């Protein structure tokens, strides 16, 4: 009998500026902390709080992990299959 699958995860993509920030992270602890945060928002894109602003574009959200000291700004595509990370703070 086949094992039931867990929830479907959204794919994570990075904006150009977030990709540059990612390149500057060299600490194993920071990489691990960021990875844990990305797993959370890939499983539940609504985990972060909406950031008030213009409603014309995609809703920008903020997820902060106080324990890991990571903050990520992101938005979710219309079909909710891709989370685009716009900013990383570790």
C-alpha positions, 0 to 999 in steps of 0.5 A: 500500500502506498504511503500518503504524501504530505502537503504539496510544497510551493517552489521557492524562487529568488529575486535578483536582489535576494539571490545576491543576499543569498550569495553573501551568506557563508555561515553554516548556522545562517544557511541552516536557519534560512533553510528552515524558514524557507521550508515553513513558507513553502509548506504554508505560504500564508505563514507570514504576515501581509505587509500593508501597501499597494494592492495593484501587485502581488501581496508582499508578506513578511515571515520572521522566525524569532528563534532562528533570527531570520526575516524574509519578505516574499510574495506568492504567485497567483496559483500558489505554486511559487513563493518568490523571496524578495529580501533576506535578513539573517 
